[in-house]
Amino acid sequence: MSIKPQISKLSGLLIFASLFLVSDACAAKIGELSETNFSDQFFRFFSFKDPSVRYAILASLLLGTCCGLLGSFIVVRKLSLMGDTLSHAVLPGVALGFLWTMTKDPWAIFIGATIAGLLGTVVVHWIHTTTHIKEDSAMGIVLSGFYAIGICLHTMIQHLPNGNKAGLDKFMFGQAAALSESDLVMIAVVTGVSLLLITLFYKEFLVTSFDNAFASSIGMPAKFFHYQLMLLLAFSVVVGLQAVGIVLVSAMLITPAATAYLLTDRMHRMLILASVFGMMAGIGGAFFSYLGNSLPTGPFMIVSASTLFGLALLFGPRYGIVPRWVRQLNRNSRIQIENTLKAVYQIREKADFKEDGVSLQQLGEQRNLPLSEVKKEVKRLIRERFATLASSDTDMFNQNQKIYFTPSGWENACRIVRNHRLWELYLTKSAQYQPDHVHDDAEEIEHVLGENIVRELERLLDFPTLDPHGKLIPSVIDLKEVQTGQ
């Protein structure tokens, strides 16, 4: 599926938001506009009447989109620490950009921070390629070293005349409401360039992210696209500093992408979901910052992103903890039912299928379970309509009570026995298992064999009729006769 239509829709949405939200009015701090009534604050925020709200939301939408797109490639490349490294490595560049003009000029700071970020990337690569130090260790060295230099420079600036009023502290934790029009222009440009390049070179980014060696083998300039991605990543980190802050901008890159990674295995869907989650986190951070009094936007954006990640981790349909737990419970219940069906079949087989009913006492002896556990298993069979109780017996669930297969119960019992015995035969013939050692492995695998695999086993074994112990293997014909009621 092409990524271009999805990216085009996303671009259109952002353009519409820009036209709707941007205003020529100066942006004030969100905290300065807080009301005392929660409902008034809520409706005022989403009415977009305040210029600061419009600036904050637009910056959050743009930044969320940019970080979501680039963060997705960082996550699948297993370079999450690179985002953290870049975010801390740019601090010296921020300080030098300020010292260059002695004002908080967005473009001077952008240039200084970008140079520092790219220098950090080069140093990481140099350490990794010229020494035996691993890449993650090199990232840790650059992260801590550059950040320490930045802190020293920041402290020096604070001792300069008017240095404590420079506003550089906003780069530490972010303040989206303090964004200027120039800041918004930079964020929009970086987001637009990222959207354009990912749309144009999506296949190249995709191949180099999942199989760099293959990309190089077919003549694709893998290193070029790697450094292009690092350049875009540096740009996104720099423009995100004012909104999220140096400390937390890496989380804005990684958390929405990691959330999307839990929900899909398709890259184009991951890009869209990560962008949406990034925008949601940005709006959430701006909203909660609006409700407070001079609260930084960045931490609330990350809290919002982390909340989305927590929900995906708990309730994601495929990888979520709760759905996996439910699937495991269902699987265990299914295995217990199938083992009970197989036990009833084996009891009837011992009597040459002359007796239709099987008593609970016989079932308990076959399954080596107490009567109380047997009762639970029989109730499961009845609930699934695999068995019925003798209608003439009124004393429910005593040890002499007999159960009888329903047609569907008999069909499933034949199927699970067939799976077990075919697998036993395969292991003894192809894997050279001894017949008396094959039961346990067959017991494990019989519950996960699909019909296609069973048919393949039959063909490989030339449609056998007896298992290694000389017992009859129910055939496909037997199952069809059960299904048709013959």
C-alpha positions as CSV (number, residue, x, y, z in Angstrom):
1,M,0.0,0.0,0.0
2,S,1.4,3.4,-1.0
3,I,2.2,5.9,1.8
4,K,1.8,8.9,-0.4
5,P,-2.0,9.2,-0.1
6,Q,-1.9,9.0,3.7
7,I,0.9,11.5,3.9
8,S,-0.9,13.9,1.5
9,K,-4.0,13.7,3.7
10,L,-1.9,14.4,6.8
11,S,-0.3,17.4,5.1
12,G,-3.7,18.8,4.1
13,L,-4.9,18.4,7.7
14,L,-1.9,20.4,9.0
15,I,-2.3,23.1,6.4
16,F,-6.0,23.5,7.4
17,A,-5.0,23.7,11.0
18,S,-2.4,26.3,10.2
19,L,-4.9,28.5,8.4
20,F,-7.4,28.2,11.2
21,L,-5.1,28.6,14.2
22,V,-2.4,31.1,13.2
23,S,-3.0,34.7,14.2
24,D,-0.9,37.8,14.0
25,A,-1.5,38.5,17.7
26,C,1.4,38.0,20.1
27,A,1.3,34.8,22.1
28,A,1.1,35.0,25.9
29,K,1.9,32.3,28.4
30,I,-0.9,29.8,28.7
31,G,-0.7,30.0,32.5
32,E,-1.5,33.7,32.4
33,L,-4.8,33.0,30.8
34,S,-6.1,30.4,33.2
35,E,-9.6,30.7,34.6
36,T,-10.9,29.6,37.9
37,N,-13.8,27.5,36.5
38,F,-12.8,24.2,34.9
39,S,-15.7,24.2,32.4
40,D,-14.9,27.8,31.4
41,Q,-11.3,26.9,30.8
42,F,-12.3,23.8,28.9
43,F,-14.6,25.6,26.5
44,R,-12.3,28.5,26.2
45,F,-9.3,26.3,25.2
46,F,-11.3,24.4,22.5
47,S,-12.9,27.6,21.2
48,F,-9.3,28.7,20.1
49,K,-10.1,32.3,21.1
50,D,-6.7,32.9,22.8
51,P,-3.7,33.5,20.5
52,S,-1.5,31.6,22.8
53,V,-3.7,28.5,22.5
54,R,-3.7,28.7,18.7
55,Y,0.1,29.0,18.7
56,A,0.5,26.2,21.2
57,I,-1.9,23.8,19.4
58,L,-0.4,24.5,16.0
59,A,3.1,23.9,17.3
60,S,2.0,20.7,19.0
61,L,0.3,19.4,15.8
62,L,3.3,20.2,13.6
63,L,5.8,18.8,16.2
64,G,3.7,15.7,16.9
65,T,3.6,14.9,13.2
66,C,7.3,15.5,12.6
67,C,8.4,13.5,15.7
68,G,5.9,10.7,14.9
69,L,7.2,10.2,11.4
70,L,10.9,10.4,12.2
71,G,10.6,8.5,15.5
72,S,9.0,5.6,13.7
73,F,12.2,5.0,11.6
74,I,14.3,5.5,14.7
75,V,12.3,2.8,16.6
76,V,12.5,0.2,13.8
77,R,16.2,0.9,13.4
78,K,16.7,0.3,17.1
79,L,18.3,3.8,17.5
80,S,16.1,5.1,20.2
81,L,19.1,6.3,22.2
82,M,20.2,8.4,19.3
83,G,17.2,10.7,19.8
84,D,18.2,11.1,23.4
85,T,21.8,11.7,22.4
86,L,20.9,14.4,19.9
87,S,18.5,16.2,22.3
88,H,21.2,16.5,24.9
89,A,24.0,17.2,22.5
90,V,22.3,20.3,21.1
91,L,22.5,22.2,24.4
92,P,26.0,23.7,23.7
93,G,24.7,24.8,20.4
94,V,21.8,26.6,22.0
95,A,24.1,28.4,24.3
96,L,26.6,29.3,21.5
97,G,23.7,30.5,19.4
98,F,22.6,32.9,22.1
99,L,26.2,34.1,22.7
100,W,26.5,34.8,18.9
101,T,23.8,37.4,19.0
102,M,23.3,37.9,22.7
103,T,19.6,37.5,22.1
104,K,17.3,34.5,21.9
105,D,17.2,34.8,18.1
106,P,15.4,31.6,16.9
107,W,17.5,31.3,13.7
108,A,20.8,31.8,15.5
109,I,19.9,29.2,18.1
110,F,18.6,26.8,15.3
111,I,21.9,27.0,13.4
112,G,24.0,26.6,16.6
113,A,21.9,23.7,17.9
114,T,21.9,22.0,14.5
115,I,25.6,22.2,14.2
116,A,26.1,20.8,17.7
117,G,23.6,18.0,17.0
118,L,25.3,17.0,13.8
119,L,28.7,17.2,15.5
120,G,27.4,14.8,18.2
121,T,26.3,12.4,15.5
122,V,29.7,12.5,13.8
123,V,31.5,11.9,17.1
124,V,29.3,8.9,17.9
125,H,30.1,7.4,14.5
126,W,33.8,8.2,14.8
127,I,34.1,6.6,18.3
128,H,32.1,3.5,17.1
129,T,34.1,3.0,13.9
130,T,37.7,3.8,15.2
131,T,37.5,1.9,18.5
132,H,36.1,-1.3,19.9
133,I,33.5,0.7,21.8
134,K,29.9,-0.3,21.0
135,E,27.5,2.2,19.5
136,D,25.3,2.5,22.6
137,S,28.3,3.3,24.8
138,A,29.5,5.9,22.3
139,M,26.0,7.5,22.4
140,G,26.2,7.6,26.2
141,I,29.6,9.3,26.1
142,V,28.5,11.9,23.7
143,L,25.2,12.5,25.5
144,S,26.8,13.1,28.9
145,G,29.8,15.0,27.5
146,F,27.9,17.4,25.3
147,Y,25.2,18.0,27.9
148,A,27.8,18.8,30.6
149,I,29.4,21.4,28.3
150,G,26.0,22.9,27.6
151,I,25.2,23.1,31.3
152,C,28.6,24.9,31.9
153,L,27.8,27.4,29.1
154,H,24.3,27.9,30.3
155,T,25.6,28.7,33.8
156,M,28.1,31.2,32.4
157,I,25.3,32.9,30.5
158,Q,23.3,33.3,33.7
159,H,26.1,35.4,35.1
160,L,26.2,37.7,32.2
161,P,24.3,41.0,32.3
162,N,20.6,40.2,31.7
163,G,21.7,36.6,31.3
164,N,19.1,35.4,33.8
165,K,16.4,37.1,31.6
166,A,17.6,35.4,28.4
167,G,14.8,32.8,28.6
168,L,17.1,29.9,27.9
169,D,15.5,28.0,30.8
170,K,12.5,27.4,28.5
171,F,14.8,25.1,26.4
172,M,15.2,22.8,29.4
173,F,11.5,21.9,29.9
174,G,9.7,23.7,27.1
175,Q,7.0,26.3,27.0
176,A,4.8,26.0,23.8
177,A,2.9,29.1,24.8
178,A,6.0,31.2,24.6
179,L,6.6,30.3,20.9
180,S,7.1,33.2,18.5
181,E,6.0,33.4,14.9
182,S,9.6,32.6,13.9
183,D,9.6,29.5,16.0
184,L,6.4,28.3,14.3
185,V,7.8,29.0,10.9
186,M,10.8,26.8,11.7
187,I,8.7,24.0,13.0
188,A,6.4,24.2,9.9
189,V,9.4,24.2,7.6
190,V,11.1,21.2,9.3
191,T,7.8,19.3,9.3
192,G,7.1,20.1,5.7
193,V,10.6,19.0,4.6
194,S,10.2,15.8,6.6
195,L,6.9,15.0,5.1
196,L,8.2,15.7,1.6
197,L,11.3,13.6,1.9
198,I,9.6,10.7,3.5
199,T,6.9,10.7,0.8
200,L,9.5,10.9,-2.0
201,F,11.9,8.3,-0.6
202,Y,9.6,6.1,1.5
203,K,10.8,2.9,-0.2
204,E,14.4,3.8,0.3
205,F,13.9,4.7,4.0
206,L,11.9,1.5,4.4
207,V,14.5,-0.8,2.9
208,T,17.5,0.8,4.7
209,S,15.6,0.7,8.0
210,F,14.8,-3.1,7.9
211,D,17.7,-4.5,5.9
212,N,20.6,-2.2,5.5
213,A,22.9,-4.9,4.1
214,F,20.4,-5.8,1.4
215,A,20.0,-2.1,0.5
216,S,23.7,-1.8,0.0
217,S,23.9,-5.0,-2.0
218,I,21.4,-3.7,-4.6
219,G,23.3,-0.4,-5.0
220,M,21.1,1.8,-2.8
221,P,23.1,4.5,-1.1
222,A,22.2,3.3,2.4
223,K,24.7,5.6,4.2
224,F,23.3,8.6,2.4
225,F,19.7,7.9,3.6
226,H,21.0,7.1,7.1
227,Y,22.7,10.5,7.4
228,Q,19.7,12.2,5.7
229,L,17.5,10.7,8.4
230,M,20.0,11.8,11.1
231,L,19.9,15.3,9.6
232,L,16.1,15.4,9.8
233,L,16.2,14.0,13.3
234,A,18.6,16.8,14.3
235,F,16.3,19.4,12.8
236,S,13.2,18.0,14.6
237,V,15.1,17.9,17.9
238,V,16.2,21.5,17.5
239,V,12.7,22.9,16.6
240,G,11.2,20.8,19.4
241,L,13.3,22.3,22.1
242,Q,11.2,25.4,22.7
243,A,8.0,23.4,23.0
244,V,9.1,20.2,24.8
245,G,12.6,21.0,26.1
246,I,16.0,19.4,25.9
247,V,15.3,16.9,28.6
248,L,12.1,15.5,27.1
249,V,12.2,16.0,23.3
250,S,13.6,12.5,22.8
251,A,10.5,11.1,24.5
252,M,8.4,12.9,22.0
253,L,10.3,11.2,19.3
254,I,10.2,7.7,20.8
255,T,7.0,7.3,22.8
256,P,4.4,8.0,20.0
257,A,6.3,5.7,17.6
258,A,6.6,3.0,20.2
259,T,2.9,3.3,20.9
260,A,2.2,2.8,17.2
261,Y,4.7,-0.1,17.1
262,L,2.5,-2.0,19.6
263,L,-0.6,-1.6,17.4
264,T,0.5,-2.5,13.9
265,D,3.1,-4.5,12.0
266,R,2.8,-2.4,8.8
267,M,5.2,0.5,8.4
268,H,2.8,2.9,6.6
269,R,0.2,2.4,9.3
270,M,2.8,2.9,12.0
271,L,3.8,6.3,10.4
272,I,0.2,7.5,10.4
273,L,-0.6,6.2,13.9
274,A,2.7,7.7,15.4
275,S,1.9,11.1,13.9
276,V,-1.7,11.0,15.2
277,F,-0.5,10.0,18.7
278,G,2.2,12.7,18.6
279,M,-0.5,15.3,17.7
280,M,-2.8,14.0,20.5
281,A,0.1,14.1,23.0
282,G,0.9,17.7,21.9
283,I,-2.7,18.9,22.2
284,G,-3.0,17.1,25.6
285,G,0.1,18.8,26.9
286,A,-1.1,22.2,25.7
287,F,-4.5,21.7,27.3
288,F,-3.2,20.6,30.8
289,S,-0.6,23.4,30.7
290,Y,-3.5,25.8,30.0
291,L,-5.3,24.6,33.0
292,G,-2.4,25.3,35.3
293,N,-0.5,28.3,36.4
294,S,2.7,28.8,34.4
295,L,3.1,25.1,34.0
296,P,5.6,23.9,31.3
297,T,4.0,22.3,28.3
298,G,6.7,19.8,27.6
299,P,6.3,17.5,30.6
300,F,2.5,17.4,30.1
301,M,3.0,16.4,26.4
302,I,5.2,13.5,27.5
303,V,2.7,12.5,30.2
304,S,0.0,12.5,27.6
305,A,2.2,10.4,25.2
306,S,3.1,8.0,28.0
307,T,-0.6,7.6,28.9
308,L,-1.3,6.6,25.3
309,F,1.6,4.2,25.4
310,G,0.2,2.7,28.6
311,L,-3.2,2.2,27.1
312,A,-1.7,0.5,24.0
313,L,0.5,-1.6,26.3
314,L,-2.5,-2.8,28.3
315,F,-5.2,-3.0,25.7
316,G,-3.5,-3.3,22.3
317,P,-5.4,-5.9,20.3
318,R,-2.4,-8.0,19.4
319,Y,0.4,-7.2,21.9
320,G,-1.6,-5.7,24.8
321,I,-1.1,-7.3,28.2
322,V,-4.9,-7.8,28.8
323,P,-5.8,-9.3,25.4
324,R,-2.8,-11.6,25.6
325,W,-3.8,-12.7,29.1
326,V,-7.4,-13.3,27.9
327,R,-6.0,-15.3,24.9
328,Q,-3.9,-17.4,27.2
329,L,-6.8,-18.1,29.4
330,N,-8.9,-19.1,26.4
331,R,-6.1,-21.3,25.1
332,N,-5.7,-23.0,28.4
333,S,-9.4,-23.6,28.6
334,R,-9.5,-25.0,25.1
335,I,-6.6,-27.3,25.8
336,Q,-8.4,-28.6,28.9
337,I,-11.5,-29.3,26.9
338,E,-9.5,-31.1,24.2
339,N,-7.7,-33.2,26.7
340,T,-11.0,-34.2,28.2
341,L,-12.5,-35.0,24.8
342,K,-9.4,-37.1,24.1
343,A,-9.8,-38.9,27.4
344,V,-13.4,-39.8,26.8
345,Y,-12.5,-41.1,23.3
346,Q,-9.7,-43.3,24.8
347,I,-12.1,-44.7,27.4
348,R,-14.6,-45.6,24.7
349,E,-11.7,-47.0,22.6
350,K,-10.7,-49.4,25.4
351,A,-14.2,-50.8,25.3
352,D,-14.1,-51.1,21.5
353,F,-16.7,-48.3,21.3
354,K,-19.4,-50.7,22.5
355,E,-20.3,-48.3,25.4
356,D,-21.7,-44.9,24.4
357,G,-21.6,-43.4,27.9
358,V,-18.5,-42.7,30.1
359,S,-18.9,-42.4,33.9
360,L,-17.3,-39.5,35.8
361,Q,-15.3,-42.1,37.8
362,Q,-13.8,-43.5,34.6
363,L,-13.0,-40.1,33.3
364,G,-11.3,-39.2,36.6
365,E,-9.1,-42.3,36.5
366,Q,-8.2,-41.6,32.9
367,R,-7.3,-38.0,33.6
368,N,-5.8,-38.7,37.0
369,L,-8.0,-36.0,38.5
370,P,-10.2,-35.8,41.6
371,L,-14.0,-35.9,41.2
372,S,-14.3,-32.2,41.9
373,E,-12.0,-31.3,38.9
374,V,-13.7,-33.9,36.7
375,K,-17.1,-32.1,37.4
376,K,-15.6,-28.8,36.3
377,E,-14.3,-30.3,33.0
378,V,-17.7,-32.0,32.3
379,K,-19.5,-28.7,32.9
380,R,-17.2,-27.2,30.3
381,L,-18.0,-29.9,27.8
382,I,-21.7,-29.4,28.4
383,R,-21.4,-25.6,28.1
384,E,-19.6,-26.0,24.8
385,R,-22.3,-28.6,23.7
386,F,-19.7,-31.3,23.3
387,A,-21.4,-33.7,25.7
388,T,-24.7,-34.3,27.5
389,L,-25.7,-36.1,30.7
390,A,-27.9,-39.1,31.0
391,S,-31.4,-37.8,31.2
392,S,-32.6,-40.7,33.4
393,D,-30.1,-39.8,36.1
394,T,-31.4,-37.2,38.6
395,D,-28.5,-37.2,41.0
396,M,-26.3,-34.7,39.2
397,F,-22.5,-35.3,39.0
398,N,-22.0,-38.3,41.1
399,Q,-19.2,-40.7,40.2
400,N,-21.5,-43.1,38.4
401,Q,-23.1,-40.3,36.3
402,K,-22.4,-40.9,32.6
403,I,-21.8,-38.4,29.9
404,Y,-22.4,-38.9,26.2
405,F,-20.8,-37.2,23.2
406,T,-22.8,-34.9,21.0
407,P,-22.0,-35.1,17.2
408,S,-19.8,-32.0,17.5
409,G,-18.1,-33.5,20.6
410,W,-17.3,-36.7,18.8
411,E,-16.0,-34.9,15.8
412,N,-13.6,-32.8,17.9
413,A,-12.5,-35.8,19.9
414,C,-11.6,-37.6,16.7
415,R,-9.8,-34.6,15.4
416,I,-7.6,-34.1,18.5
417,V,-6.8,-37.9,18.7
418,R,-6.0,-37.8,15.0
419,N,-3.6,-34.9,15.5
420,H,-1.9,-36.6,18.4
421,R,-1.3,-39.9,16.7
422,L,-0.2,-38.5,13.4
423,W,2.4,-36.3,15.2
424,E,3.5,-39.4,17.2
425,L,4.0,-41.3,14.0
426,Y,5.9,-38.5,12.4
427,L,8.3,-38.1,15.3
428,T,9.0,-41.8,15.4
429,K,9.6,-42.1,11.6
430,S,11.2,-38.8,10.7
431,A,12.8,-37.6,14.0
432,Q,13.8,-41.1,15.2
433,Y,11.9,-40.9,18.5
434,Q,11.4,-44.0,20.4
435,P,7.7,-44.9,20.6
436,D,7.7,-44.9,24.4
437,H,9.3,-41.4,24.5
438,V,7.1,-39.6,21.9
439,H,3.9,-39.1,23.9
440,D,4.9,-35.9,25.8
441,D,6.0,-33.9,22.8
442,A,2.9,-35.0,20.8
443,E,0.8,-33.9,23.8
444,E,2.2,-30.4,23.5
445,I,1.9,-30.0,19.7
446,E,-1.4,-31.6,19.1
447,H,-3.3,-28.5,20.3
448,V,-1.7,-26.1,17.8
449,L,-1.7,-28.2,14.6
450,G,-3.9,-26.7,11.9
451,E,-5.8,-28.8,9.4
452,N,-3.4,-27.9,6.6
453,I,-0.4,-29.1,8.6
454,V,-2.3,-32.3,9.5
455,R,-3.1,-32.9,5.8
456,E,0.6,-32.4,5.0
457,L,1.6,-34.9,7.7
458,E,-0.8,-37.4,6.2
459,R,0.7,-37.0,2.8
460,L,4.3,-37.3,4.1
461,L,3.3,-40.5,6.0
462,D,1.4,-41.9,3.1
463,F,-2.0,-41.8,4.8
464,P,-1.3,-44.1,7.7
465,T,-4.1,-45.9,9.6
466,L,-2.2,-46.9,12.8
467,D,0.0,-45.0,15.2
468,P,3.4,-46.2,16.6
469,H,1.5,-48.2,19.3
470,G,-0.8,-49.9,16.8
471,K,-3.9,-47.8,17.6
472,L,-6.3,-46.6,14.9
473,I,-5.8,-43.1,13.6
474,P,-9.2,-41.4,12.8
475,S,-9.1,-40.4,9.1
476,V,-10.5,-37.5,7.1
477,I,-13.3,-39.9,6.0
478,D,-14.2,-40.7,9.5
479,L,-14.5,-37.0,10.3
480,K,-16.6,-36.3,7.2
481,E,-18.9,-39.1,8.2
482,V,-19.4,-37.5,11.6
483,Q,-20.1,-34.1,10.0
484,T,-22.7,-35.6,7.7
485,G,-24.3,-37.7,10.4
486,Q,-23.5,-41.1,8.7
